[in-house]
Amino acid sequence: RELDPHGPADDREVEFRFFVREDEDDALVAIVDSHEEVVRTLGADVELTAGEEVGYAWDGRDDSGDLAPRGRYRVLVELPDADREMVWPRRITLESGS
């Protein structure tokens, strides 16, 4: 999926949905760069219920509110109770970053 914060309204944000197979009380949902470094925390201490779909959106900005650098990003979900983290294989390409 391509994201262009300066482009048409439909391209200024990426929405994604997912579910987990196990309940989690303290999940982290974030956007990570190609080195799997967190760029934007979308949710911290999130309670996730097994099989229940949740959705988030990313506007291409980092945790400081600045536009992230142009490049490829992915979604990270950490499940501390299960001692597990998942990085989604599908990439988000930020077309015009900082």
Backbone torsions as a table, in degrees:
resi	resn	phi	psi	omega
1	ARG	NA	136.7	178.8
2	GLU	-101.0	143.9	-179.7
3	LEU	-127.5	126.2	178.4
4	ASP	-132.7	95.9	-177.1
5	PRO	-58.9	-17.5	179.9
6	HIS	-104.4	-0.4	-175.6
7	GLY	-90.4	-160.2	179.1
8	PRO	-58.9	154.2	-175.6
9	ALA	-52.8	-36.9	-178.6
10	ASP	-67.9	-19.0	-177.1
11	ASP	-102.6	2.3	-173.9
12	ARG	-85.3	-4.5	-178.5
13	GLU	-152.1	144.5	175.7
14	VAL	-111.8	127.8	176.1
15	GLU	-106.7	142.5	176.9
16	PHE	-144.6	153.7	-178.6
17	ARG	-131.0	148.3	177.8
18	PHE	-157.8	170.4	171.8
19	PHE	-141.4	160.5	177.9
20	VAL	-114.2	160.3	-177.8
21	ARG	-92.9	-10.8	179.6
22	GLU	-132.1	147.1	175.7
23	ASP	-64.3	147.2	178.6
24	GLU	-146.9	130.6	-178.9
25	ASP	-91.8	-23.1	-171.8
26	ASP	-132.3	45.6	-177.5
27	ALA	-71.7	156.1	172.8
28	LEU	-117.6	130.2	175.1
29	VAL	-118.8	124.0	-174.0
30	ALA	-148.1	165.5	170.9
31	ILE	-103.2	132.0	179.9
32	VAL	-120.9	153.7	178.4
33	ASP	-86.2	-170.9	-176.4
34	SER	-66.6	-14.6	176.8
35	HIS	-100.3	10.1	-178.3
36	GLU	61.4	29.0	172.6
37	GLU	-88.6	136.2	-179.3
38	VAL	-67.4	125.7	177.8
39	VAL	-101.3	-41.0	-177.9
40	ARG	-143.7	125.5	174.8
41	THR	-89.3	117.8	-179.9
42	LEU	-91.3	-26.6	178.0
43	GLY	-161.8	131.7	177.1
44	ALA	-122.8	146.9	-177.3
45	ASP	55.4	41.0	-178.2
46	VAL	-83.1	135.5	175.1
47	GLU	-91.9	119.3	179.4
48	LEU	-115.1	139.1	179.3
49	THR	-108.9	133.0	-178.6
50	ALA	-52.8	129.8	176.1
51	GLY	79.9	-7.1	-179.4
52	GLU	-91.8	121.7	-178.1
53	GLU	-73.0	136.8	175.8
54	VAL	-126.9	157.4	-178.7
55	GLY	-133.4	149.9	177.6
56	TYR	-140.8	165.2	175.5
57	ALA	-137.0	149.5	177.0
58	TRP	-129.1	134.7	-176.9
59	ASP	-103.9	12.4	177.9
60	GLY	85.9	8.0	-177.4
61	ARG	-103.8	154.1	178.0
62	ASP	-90.4	-175.3	-178.1
63	ASP	-65.0	-19.9	178.2
64	SER	-86.5	-8.0	-177.9
65	GLY	93.2	-1.0	178.5
66	ASP	-85.5	153.3	175.8
67	LEU	-65.7	129.2	179.3
68	ALA	-68.7	157.5	177.9
69	PRO	-63.4	151.4	175.9
70	ARG	-56.6	138.6	179.8
71	GLY	157.2	-165.5	-178.2
72	ARG	-106.8	139.2	-177.4
73	TYR	-135.0	161.0	176.9
74	ARG	-140.6	168.5	179.7
75	VAL	-94.8	133.5	177.0
76	LEU	-115.4	134.5	172.2
77	VAL	-127.3	117.9	177.2
78	GLU	-101.6	133.6	178.4
79	LEU	-119.6	87.1	-174.6
80	PRO	-60.6	-37.9	-178.9
81	ASP	-61.9	-33.9	179.4
82	ALA	-93.1	0.5	-176.6
83	ASP	50.9	52.0	-174.6
84	ARG	-143.0	147.2	171.2
85	GLU	-136.8	146.9	-178.8
86	MET	-127.5	130.9	173.0
87	VAL	-113.1	118.4	-177.1
88	TRP	-63.9	137.4	-179.0
89	PRO	-70.8	-26.6	-179.2
90	ARG	-70.5	130.0	-176.9
91	ARG	-97.1	151.9	172.3
92	ILE	-111.2	123.1	180.0
93	THR	-100.3	116.6	176.8
94	LEU	-87.7	111.1	-173.0
95	GLU	-74.4	-45.1	-177.4
96	SER	-130.4	93.8	-179.3
97	GLY	-100.1	-162.6	-177.9
98	SER	-73.3	NA	NA
